[in-house]
Amino acid sequence: MALIGELDLPYLDINDAAFPGDPFTAIDSARKKHPWLARIDVGYFVHGYHAVRDLAGMDDHLVPDFGTVVEQLGLSDTPWADFQRNVLTAMTGEKHWRVRMSTGDTFLPRNMKRHIGLIREQAAAMLDEWAPMGAFDFVEFAATYPVSVMCRLVGASTDEMPKLRAAFEAQSRVGSRNPDLIPTLLAGFDLMWDFTDRLVREREANPVAEPNMLDEFIAAKNAGTIDEKELRYLIMTLFPAGYDTSKNALALILHYMIDRPDAWRRCAEDLDYCRRVTEEMFRYHSTVTQKRRVARAFDYDGVHIPVGTFLAFGTSTAGRDPRAFENADMFDPDLDRDNRNLAFGRGVHMCLGQHLARAEIAEGIHLIAQRITNPRRTGPIAWRQFLGIGGLETLPIAFDPAPPRMKPGEADA
């Protein structure tokens, strides 16, 4: 059994400015030296599909790593650090299970179906505003859409979203470990806490006739399942989490669809095809890299991995592993794949809101493709950092605007 630290592994320079735009070339090269493992500056990167699938689900040996970035930024004694350590995605054991289960059936697929009409209405309303422009940065549109949906799901006003978006953006960029983020992280925590605290207090003082997602969480608090801070941290997690996954996935889909005009036109006609496009994109190029710390040493595929080892799981890139997928570099929504994508993680920390994200993206693509026709890039694109939540920074486009085809409630099922 070889100790991981003694292996002659390839090195991936994830901090290189060119890496986020094309991590696949470097990973393909690394694969020739080791089939599933490489070094990065903070530890190790697991790039093989089967290794990601197996290791990311080893919850008895691995714990989420949110402490490293807190220490690297020198923010250990701040309220933001407390949030990082006690957010749902950082919890382990009984506490994690208790808080996660406090959401009840809220995020189950059957309950997400209740919100399809709302999602369609929000997408249609935004397109009525944006589509006549004929040109804009699509990342800006994609950033506004999921936040607006989340606000409607909890009955919150969107008035404060412009300033809260800066907080969401900074939170999603902590993987870059950029000290320039510190002021926005600290101020952003205060903004998110104040917004969430007011949202909860106002709802408790003024119950609504038809309870929504927020009321379900408040009911869990009243039942003693979670406490006051856990309730607020849960809501503070859902806003940036839903914001980034859906926003970045939508932008990536359009980025690739610009070069596949026939597929984009088909998206406007076929909602089921949009669902297949969504799943294929999650395989082909997703957005999230999971981070774990080894809490209990273990052996895997001839490698001994000791306590304290930092592992980053390439859930965003493992779908291009040729050992797991035939024609792995081919984007083909019509092709039935033998393996499922890993975009939403594995194990007990599998993404809670994955069904909402899938619905937002597929429904959004369907309506966007109807209103934004013949899209083309009008300038250079830029990429976010790789480690953590990646994706596109900018995607300037022009297009031929089209009128709405039908009322949102009449959209095909």
C-alpha positions as CSV (number, residue, x, y, z in Angstrom):
1,M,0.0,0.0,0.0
2,A,1.5,3.3,-1.1
3,L,1.3,6.4,1.2
4,I,-0.4,9.2,-0.8
5,G,2.4,11.6,0.1
6,E,5.0,9.4,-1.4
7,L,3.4,8.9,-4.8
8,D,4.9,10.5,-7.9
9,L,1.7,12.4,-8.9
10,P,1.1,15.0,-11.6
11,Y,0.5,18.6,-10.5
12,L,-2.5,20.6,-11.5
13,D,-2.0,24.3,-11.4
14,I,-5.6,25.2,-10.5
15,N,-4.6,28.8,-9.8
16,D,-3.4,29.4,-13.4
17,A,-5.7,31.9,-15.1
18,A,-6.2,29.6,-18.0
19,F,-7.2,26.6,-16.0
20,P,-10.9,27.3,-15.2
21,G,-11.7,27.8,-18.9
22,D,-10.2,24.4,-19.9
23,P,-9.4,22.1,-17.0
24,F,-9.9,19.1,-19.2
25,T,-6.7,19.3,-21.2
26,A,-4.6,19.4,-18.0
27,I,-6.6,16.6,-16.4
28,D,-6.3,14.5,-19.6
29,S,-2.5,14.9,-19.3
30,A,-2.5,14.1,-15.6
31,R,-4.6,11.0,-16.2
32,K,-1.7,9.5,-18.2
33,K,0.5,9.6,-15.1
34,H,-2.1,8.5,-12.5
35,P,-5.6,7.3,-13.4
36,W,-7.5,9.2,-10.7
37,L,-5.3,11.4,-8.5
38,A,-3.2,14.6,-8.8
39,R,-1.6,17.1,-6.6
40,I,-2.8,20.7,-6.1
41,D,-1.4,23.5,-4.0
42,V,-3.6,22.7,-1.0
43,G,-3.6,18.9,-1.2
44,Y,-4.9,16.5,-3.7
45,F,-7.4,16.5,-6.6
46,V,-9.5,13.4,-7.3
47,H,-10.2,13.5,-11.0
48,G,-11.3,10.0,-11.9
49,Y,-15.0,9.4,-12.2
50,H,-15.1,6.1,-10.2
51,A,-12.8,7.5,-7.5
52,V,-14.9,10.6,-7.1
53,R,-18.1,8.5,-6.9
54,D,-16.6,6.1,-4.4
55,L,-14.6,8.5,-2.2
56,A,-17.1,11.4,-2.0
57,G,-19.6,9.1,-0.4
58,M,-17.3,7.9,2.4
59,D,-18.9,10.0,5.1
60,D,-17.5,7.8,7.8
61,H,-14.0,8.8,6.8
62,L,-14.3,12.3,5.4
63,V,-15.7,15.6,6.7
64,P,-16.4,18.8,4.8
65,D,-13.5,21.2,4.8
66,F,-14.6,24.8,5.5
67,G,-12.0,25.6,8.1
68,T,-9.0,25.7,5.8
69,V,-10.2,28.8,3.9
70,V,-11.2,30.5,7.2
71,E,-7.7,30.1,8.5
72,Q,-6.0,31.1,5.3
73,L,-8.0,34.3,5.2
74,G,-7.3,35.0,8.9
75,L,-10.9,35.3,9.8
76,S,-11.2,32.6,12.5
77,D,-12.8,34.8,15.2
78,T,-15.4,36.5,13.0
79,P,-19.2,35.9,12.8
80,W,-18.6,34.9,9.2
81,A,-16.3,32.1,10.4
82,D,-19.0,30.9,12.7
83,F,-21.4,30.7,9.8
84,Q,-18.8,28.8,7.7
85,R,-18.3,26.3,10.5
86,N,-22.0,25.8,11.2
87,V,-23.6,26.0,7.8
88,L,-25.5,22.9,6.8
89,T,-22.9,21.8,4.3
90,A,-20.2,22.0,7.0
91,M,-22.1,20.0,9.6
92,T,-21.4,16.3,10.4
93,G,-23.1,13.5,12.4
94,E,-26.3,13.9,14.3
95,K,-26.3,17.7,14.1
96,H,-26.2,17.6,10.3
97,W,-28.9,15.0,10.1
98,R,-31.2,16.9,12.5
99,V,-30.9,20.2,10.6
100,R,-31.2,18.6,7.2
101,M,-34.3,16.6,8.3
102,S,-35.8,19.8,9.6
103,T,-36.6,20.7,6.0
104,G,-39.0,17.7,5.9
105,D,-40.3,17.0,2.5
106,T,-39.7,20.5,1.2
107,F,-37.1,19.6,-1.4
108,L,-38.5,16.3,-2.6
109,P,-39.3,16.0,-6.3
110,R,-43.0,15.7,-5.8
111,N,-43.0,19.0,-3.8
112,M,-40.8,20.8,-6.3
113,K,-43.5,20.1,-8.9
114,R,-45.8,22.4,-7.0
115,H,-43.5,25.3,-7.9
116,I,-43.2,24.7,-11.6
117,G,-45.9,27.3,-12.4
118,L,-44.1,29.9,-10.2
119,I,-40.8,29.1,-11.9
120,R,-42.3,29.5,-15.3
121,E,-44.0,32.8,-14.4
122,Q,-40.8,34.2,-13.0
123,A,-38.7,33.2,-16.1
124,A,-41.4,34.6,-18.4
125,A,-41.6,37.9,-16.5
126,M,-37.9,38.4,-16.6
127,L,-37.7,37.5,-20.3
128,D,-40.5,40.1,-21.0
129,E,-38.1,42.7,-19.5
130,W,-34.7,41.4,-20.9
131,A,-35.5,39.9,-24.3
132,P,-36.4,43.1,-26.1
133,M,-32.9,44.5,-25.3
134,G,-31.4,42.2,-28.0
135,A,-28.0,42.2,-26.3
136,F,-26.7,41.9,-22.7
137,D,-24.3,39.9,-20.5
138,F,-26.2,36.6,-20.1
139,V,-24.5,36.0,-16.8
140,E,-26.3,39.0,-15.4
141,F,-29.6,37.6,-16.5
142,A,-28.8,34.1,-15.2
143,A,-27.8,35.7,-11.8
144,T,-31.1,37.4,-11.4
145,Y,-33.4,34.5,-12.3
146,P,-32.7,32.0,-9.5
147,V,-32.6,34.6,-6.8
148,S,-36.0,35.9,-7.9
149,V,-37.4,32.4,-7.8
150,M,-36.0,31.8,-4.3
151,C,-37.5,35.1,-3.1
152,R,-40.9,34.0,-4.4
153,L,-40.6,30.6,-2.7
154,V,-40.1,32.2,0.7
155,G,-42.4,35.2,0.1
156,A,-39.5,37.7,0.3
157,S,-39.2,41.0,-1.6
158,T,-36.6,41.3,-4.3
159,D,-35.8,44.9,-3.4
160,E,-32.7,44.0,-1.5
161,M,-31.3,41.5,-3.9
162,P,-29.0,43.8,-5.8
163,K,-26.9,44.5,-2.7
164,L,-27.2,40.9,-1.4
165,R,-25.9,39.6,-4.7
166,A,-22.5,41.0,-3.8
167,A,-22.6,39.0,-0.6
168,F,-23.6,35.8,-2.5
169,E,-20.9,36.3,-5.0
170,A,-18.2,36.8,-2.4
171,Q,-19.4,33.7,-0.5
172,S,-19.2,31.6,-3.6
173,R,-15.7,32.8,-4.4
174,V,-14.0,31.8,-1.1
175,G,-12.4,28.9,-2.9
176,S,-10.1,31.4,-4.6
177,R,-8.7,32.3,-1.1
178,N,-8.3,35.9,-2.3
179,P,-7.8,38.2,0.6
180,D,-9.4,41.0,-1.4
181,L,-12.7,39.3,-0.6
182,I,-12.5,39.8,3.1
183,P,-14.3,43.2,3.4
184,T,-17.2,41.9,1.3
185,L,-17.4,38.6,3.1
186,L,-17.6,40.3,6.5
187,A,-20.1,43.0,5.3
188,G,-22.0,40.4,3.3
189,F,-22.5,38.2,6.4
190,D,-24.0,41.2,8.2
191,L,-26.3,41.9,5.3
192,M,-27.5,38.3,4.9
193,W,-28.0,37.9,8.6
194,D,-30.0,41.2,8.9
195,F,-32.1,40.3,5.8
196,T,-32.8,36.8,7.0
197,D,-33.6,37.9,10.6
198,R,-36.1,40.5,9.4
199,L,-37.6,38.0,7.0
200,V,-38.2,35.5,9.8
201,R,-39.4,38.0,12.4
202,E,-41.8,39.7,10.0
203,R,-43.3,36.3,8.9
204,E,-43.7,35.2,12.5
205,A,-45.5,38.5,13.3
206,N,-47.6,38.3,10.1
207,P,-48.5,34.7,9.1
208,V,-49.6,34.2,5.6
209,A,-52.8,32.4,4.5
210,E,-51.0,30.0,2.3
211,P,-47.8,28.8,4.1
212,N,-44.6,28.5,1.9
213,M,-41.1,27.2,2.2
214,L,-40.2,29.8,4.9
215,D,-43.2,28.8,7.0
216,E,-42.1,25.2,6.9
217,F,-38.7,26.1,8.3
218,I,-40.2,28.2,11.0
219,A,-42.5,25.3,11.9
220,A,-39.5,23.1,12.4
221,K,-38.0,25.8,14.7
222,N,-41.2,26.0,16.7
223,A,-41.3,22.2,17.0
224,G,-37.8,22.3,18.5
225,T,-36.0,20.6,15.7
226,I,-33.7,23.5,15.0
227,D,-32.9,26.6,17.1
228,E,-33.1,30.3,16.1
229,K,-29.6,30.6,14.7
230,E,-29.8,27.3,12.8
231,L,-33.0,28.5,11.2
232,R,-31.3,31.7,10.0
233,Y,-28.2,29.9,8.9
234,L,-30.3,27.4,6.9
235,I,-32.0,30.2,5.0
236,M,-28.7,32.0,4.5
237,T,-27.4,28.9,3.0
238,L,-30.2,28.3,0.6
239,F,-30.1,31.8,-1.1
240,P,-26.4,31.7,-2.2
241,A,-26.4,28.0,-2.9
242,G,-29.4,28.1,-5.2
243,Y,-28.2,31.3,-6.7
244,D,-24.8,30.0,-7.8
245,T,-25.6,26.5,-9.0
246,S,-28.4,27.5,-11.3
247,K,-26.8,30.8,-12.5
248,N,-23.5,29.1,-13.5
249,A,-25.2,26.1,-15.0
250,L,-27.5,28.3,-17.2
251,A,-24.6,30.4,-18.4
252,L,-22.5,27.3,-19.2
253,I,-25.4,25.8,-21.1
254,L,-25.9,28.8,-23.3
255,H,-22.1,29.1,-23.8
256,Y,-22.0,25.7,-25.3
257,M,-25.4,26.0,-27.1
258,I,-24.2,29.0,-29.1
259,D,-22.0,26.6,-31.0
260,R,-24.9,24.1,-31.4
261,P,-27.6,26.2,-33.0
262,D,-29.8,23.2,-34.0
263,A,-29.8,22.0,-30.4
264,W,-30.7,25.5,-29.1
265,R,-33.7,25.6,-31.5
266,R,-34.8,22.2,-30.3
267,C,-34.7,23.5,-26.7
268,A,-37.4,26.0,-27.7
269,E,-39.6,23.2,-28.9
270,D,-39.1,20.4,-26.5
271,L,-39.1,20.7,-22.7
272,D,-38.1,17.0,-22.2
273,Y,-35.0,17.7,-24.4
274,C,-34.2,20.6,-22.1
275,R,-34.2,18.2,-19.2
276,R,-31.8,16.0,-21.1
277,V,-29.6,19.0,-22.0
278,T,-29.5,19.9,-18.3
279,E,-28.3,16.4,-17.2
280,E,-25.8,16.1,-20.0
281,M,-24.3,19.5,-19.1
282,F,-24.0,18.4,-15.5
283,R,-21.9,15.6,-16.8
284,Y,-20.0,17.5,-19.5
285,H,-19.0,20.5,-17.5
286,S,-20.5,21.3,-14.2
287,T,-19.7,24.0,-11.6
288,V,-18.9,22.6,-8.1
289,T,-15.7,21.1,-6.7
290,Q,-16.3,19.5,-3.3
291,K,-13.7,19.8,-0.6
292,R,-13.1,17.2,2.2
293,R,-10.7,16.6,5.0
294,V,-9.8,13.0,6.0
295,A,-11.0,12.4,9.6
296,R,-10.3,8.7,9.6
297,A,-7.4,7.1,7.6
298,F,-8.3,4.6,4.9
299,D,-7.0,2.7,1.9
300,Y,-8.3,3.0,-1.6
301,D,-7.1,1.4,-4.8
302,G,-3.6,0.8,-3.5
303,V,-3.3,4.2,-1.9
304,H,-3.2,4.9,1.9
305,I,-4.7,8.3,2.7
306,P,-3.9,9.5,6.3
307,V,-5.9,11.7,8.7
308,G,-5.7,15.4,7.8
309,T,-5.3,15.0,4.0
310,F,-7.2,17.6,2.0
311,L,-9.1,16.1,-1.0
312,A,-10.9,18.1,-3.7
313,F,-13.4,16.0,-5.7
314,G,-13.7,16.9,-9.3
315,T,-17.5,16.6,-9.5
316,S,-17.4,19.3,-12.1
317,T,-15.0,17.5,-14.4
318,A,-15.2,13.7,-13.7
319,G,-17.9,13.3,-16.4
320,R,-15.2,13.6,-19.0
321,D,-13.3,10.5,-17.7
322,P,-13.1,8.1,-20.8
323,R,-13.0,5.1,-18.5
324,A,-16.5,5.9,-17.3
325,F,-18.1,7.4,-20.4
326,E,-17.9,6.4,-24.1
327,N,-17.2,9.4,-26.2
328,A,-16.7,11.4,-23.0
329,D,-15.8,14.6,-24.8
330,M,-18.9,14.6,-26.9
331,F,-21.8,16.6,-25.8
332,D,-24.9,14.6,-26.8
333,P,-28.2,14.9,-24.8
334,D,-29.7,12.1,-26.8
335,L,-27.1,9.6,-25.8
336,D,-28.0,7.3,-22.9
337,R,-25.1,7.2,-20.5
338,D,-24.2,4.2,-18.4
339,N,-23.2,6.3,-15.4
340,R,-24.9,9.2,-13.8
341,N,-23.4,12.6,-13.4
342,L,-21.9,13.6,-10.1
343,A,-22.7,17.3,-10.2
344,F,-24.7,17.3,-6.9
345,G,-22.2,15.3,-4.9
346,R,-22.4,12.1,-3.1
347,G,-23.2,10.9,0.4
348,V,-25.0,12.6,3.2
349,H,-24.1,16.0,1.9
350,M,-25.6,15.5,-1.5
351,C,-27.2,18.8,-2.6
352,L,-30.4,19.4,-0.8
353,G,-31.8,21.7,-3.5
354,Q,-30.9,19.6,-6.5
355,H,-34.4,19.0,-7.7
356,L,-35.2,22.7,-7.5
357,A,-32.0,23.5,-9.5
358,R,-32.9,21.0,-12.1
359,A,-36.4,22.4,-12.5
360,E,-35.2,26.0,-12.6
361,I,-32.6,25.2,-15.3
362,A,-34.7,23.0,-17.6
363,E,-37.8,25.2,-17.4
364,G,-35.6,28.3,-17.8
365,I,-33.8,27.0,-20.9
366,H,-37.1,26.1,-22.6
367,L,-38.5,29.6,-22.2
368,I,-35.2,31.4,-22.8
369,A,-34.6,29.5,-26.1
370,Q,-38.0,30.7,-27.3
371,R,-37.3,34.3,-26.6
372,I,-33.5,34.5,-27.2
373,T,-33.0,33.2,-30.7
374,N,-29.8,33.0,-32.8
375,P,-27.6,33.9,-29.8
376,R,-24.0,34.9,-30.6
377,R,-21.1,36.1,-28.5
378,T,-20.2,39.7,-28.8
379,G,-17.0,39.8,-26.8
380,P,-14.5,37.8,-24.8
381,I,-15.8,35.6,-22.0
382,A,-14.2,35.4,-18.6
383,W,-14.1,32.5,-16.1
384,R,-14.4,32.3,-12.3
385,Q,-11.9,30.4,-10.1
386,F,-11.9,26.7,-10.3
387,L,-11.8,25.4,-6.7
388,G,-15.2,25.7,-5.1
389,I,-17.9,27.1,-7.3
390,G,-16.7,27.8,-10.9
391,G,-18.3,28.8,-14.1
392,L,-18.5,31.9,-16.3
393,E,-17.8,35.4,-15.1
394,T,-19.1,37.1,-18.2
395,L,-20.9,36.0,-21.4
396,P,-21.8,39.0,-23.6
397,I,-24.3,38.1,-26.2
398,A,-26.5,39.5,-28.9
399,F,-29.6,37.7,-30.3
400,D,-32.8,38.0,-32.2
401,P,-35.6,38.8,-29.8
402,A,-38.8,36.8,-30.2
403,P,-42.2,37.4,-28.6
404,P,-43.6,35.0,-26.0
405,R,-45.3,31.9,-27.5
406,M,-47.8,31.3,-24.7
407,K,-48.8,32.3,-21.2
408,P,-46.6,30.6,-18.6
409,G,-49.4,28.5,-17.2
410,E,-50.0,27.1,-20.7
411,A,-46.5,25.9,-21.2
412,D,-46.1,22.2,-22.1
413,A,-45.7,19.7,-19.3
